[in-house]
Each structure stands twice: as C-alpha cells, then as structure tokens.
Amino acid sequence: MDEIAAKQVLLDFEIIVLIALFAGIGVFSWFRRRVAAEGVEKNGFDGYDLALMFFPALLFLFNPLLELYAAKSPAVDPAGGSGVSVYAMLINLAYFFFVGLMTYGIIEWVRNRSVVEIFGLRRLSFPSIVVFTIVGGVAAIVICAWALGNVSQSFLERVFTDLAAQETVEALQQSESTVQVAFSVVMACIAAPLVEELLFRGYMYGALKKATNPIFSAVIIGALFAVVHGNLPALLPLWAFSILLCCAYEWTRCLWVPIGMHAFFNGVNILLMRFPEAFQ
C-alpha cells in the first residue's frame, strides 16, 4: 500500500506542476501585454515550440501514470521482482533513442533550426567542458545526492515504511551479469544524459524560458524532470539536480556541460551502488 500511495503522490505532483506550467504561461503572457517586454530573451524559440515540445515529452510524462497502474496491478509486485532483463534494457534503450530522435527531428526538420547552434554545442572548448563537468558534477553529488538525498530519505522513511527502489537501481545492485551492468552504464551515462538534456534542458527549458522567465522555467522543468523518474525518495534530490543543470546551462550557454554533469552524476552513483564498501 505504501508503494501505491507513493506512486499516487508522484502522479498528483505531476498534475500540479503541469497546471502551474500552463498557469504560468498565461500569467506571463498577460503581464507582457501590459508591460513592455524588453527583457525577453531572443533564444530562437517561439509559441509553437511550447506545443511541439510536448510530443516527445509526453512519452516521459506518462511514466507516473504507468507506474501507478503497475503498482495497483495484482499481476505486478512492485516491491519484489527479479530485476530488469537484458531484453527490457534493450527496449528501454530503443525508447530513449526514439524520444531523442523525435526531439532532434522537431528542432532540425520541423522547425528548421540547427541543434548545434541553438544549444551552443561549439561554444566551449573540450577542456573547458571537462572542467565545468567535474566541478558541477562534484557540487551536484554533494548537494543533491548526499545532503538532499539523506534529508529526503530520512523524512520519507517516517511517512512510508516500505518503498521499493527503482528497478534500474535494484538491477545494478543485485545483478551479477556483466552484460546487464554494461547496459545499465550505457543507459545511465550515455543515453539518459544525451536524450534527457536535449529534451528537458535544451528544448523544454528553452521554449518555456522564452514564454516565461529563467527561474520559473528552471523550477517547472526541474519538477517534471524529477517526477518522470518515478521514485518518490529521489524527487527532491532530482528536482534540485535539474535546477542546478539549468543554472550550468545558463552560465555556460553550452548544452555539453549539463550533459557531462548528468553523465558524471549518474556514473558516480553507479559506483556508489556497485561498490558501497569502497566509499565507507
């Protein structure tokens, strides 16, 4: 029952965030009609992108609803299970590829924009990207994974007594298969950073920022990024992590930096899960 309640909380949270997103667009639009919008950034996005960005995003935004259905299904034991099969990982990898291709296609082929130019992929040199990645990644581990992660976990343990970990986390912790671990690393350190940053930090954050402002966009996109991962204890840490990624993107104007930070963050967490004794 605790697992079902947790999934319901995530779904309710997502609905609230989506309502706040559309309400915010309306409020900012009304305000800009009343006041000269001299500070609106010309970042290449427009109102059409606010609609188009939801086509790839919906494939992620349905996750909380599917997770709730799976938790309620008598045929599925959310707290049990035997982990994630290689076949399931391949399906998940194909899913990420499809979302990434759809996002890229909308930007490049439908909107006729250059992904390289609009996301500043040539703005920084490789050594600069590495330095920003490491500094930002370490800050994310300390602030989000360690400090906020411990706070979130301790609070939720007092509210819910039996919450299951994410399937991918359980698979990494329990798997003895080199193939499964390799697929998990590819998903966490390559596929997820590339696709999620292209969609959330690149397209969704940029389009919503054009219609509202950077702070509102970072908070809302951060909340959506966190909730689609489908794990209540990770909600607050991932929300903060997403906002930190938005800040890094704002400061550097290069999407490679949040991509690198995301990969670094996931890679360190994989090491912590696979070799916890080495970090004690």
BELRAGI-V494268 format. One record per pair of residues at least 24 apart in sequence whose C-alpha atoms are under 7 Angstrom apart, sorted by the first residue. I is the first residue (numbers start at 1). J is the second residue. D is the distance in Angstrom with one decimal. If there is no record, write none. Layout:
BEGIN
I J D
I J D
END
This chain:
BEGIN
2 160 5.8
2 161 6.9
2 162 6.0
2 163 6.4
3 71 6.9
3 162 6.9
3 163 5.4
3 164 6.8
4 68 6.4
4 71 5.6
4 72 6.4
6 232 6.2
7 64 6.8
7 67 6.6
7 68 5.1
8 68 6.3
10 64 6.4
10 227 6.2
10 232 6.6
11 64 5.3
11 65 6.2
14 224 6.6
14 227 6.4
17 220 6.5
17 223 7.0
21 220 6.5
25 211 6.2
25 212 6.1
28 212 5.5
40 210 6.7
41 210 6.3
45 206 7.0
45 207 5.5
45 210 6.6
46 207 6.7
46 210 7.0
49 207 5.9
50 207 5.9
50 208 6.6
53 203 6.7
53 204 6.0
56 99 5.5
56 102 6.1
56 103 6.0
60 228 6.0
61 228 5.8
63 228 5.7
63 230 6.8
64 228 6.1
64 230 5.7
67 230 6.9
78 164 6.7
79 164 5.0
83 167 6.2
83 170 6.3
83 171 4.9
84 167 6.5
84 168 6.7
84 171 5.7
86 180 5.9
89 183 6.8
93 187 6.6
96 191 6.6
96 195 6.6
100 195 4.9
103 199 6.3
119 202 6.5
119 254 5.9
119 255 5.6
120 253 5.9
120 254 4.5
120 255 6.4
121 254 5.5
121 255 6.1
121 256 6.2
123 254 6.0
124 254 6.8
129 256 6.8
129 257 5.7
132 257 6.4
133 257 5.6
133 260 5.2
133 261 4.8
134 261 7.0
136 261 6.1
137 261 4.7
137 264 5.8
137 265 5.6
140 241 6.2
140 265 7.0
141 265 6.3
144 237 4.7
144 240 6.2
144 241 5.8
145 237 6.1
148 236 7.0
148 237 5.4
149 234 6.9
149 237 5.5
152 233 5.8
152 236 6.7
153 233 5.6
156 233 6.7
166 231 6.3
172 274 6.8
173 273 5.9
173 274 5.9
188 263 6.9
188 266 5.8
189 263 4.4
189 266 6.0
189 267 6.0
190 263 6.6
193 259 5.1
193 262 5.4
193 263 5.6
194 259 6.0
197 258 6.9
197 259 5.9
200 225 6.9
201 246 6.3
202 255 6.9
218 243 5.4
218 246 5.9
219 243 6.3
END
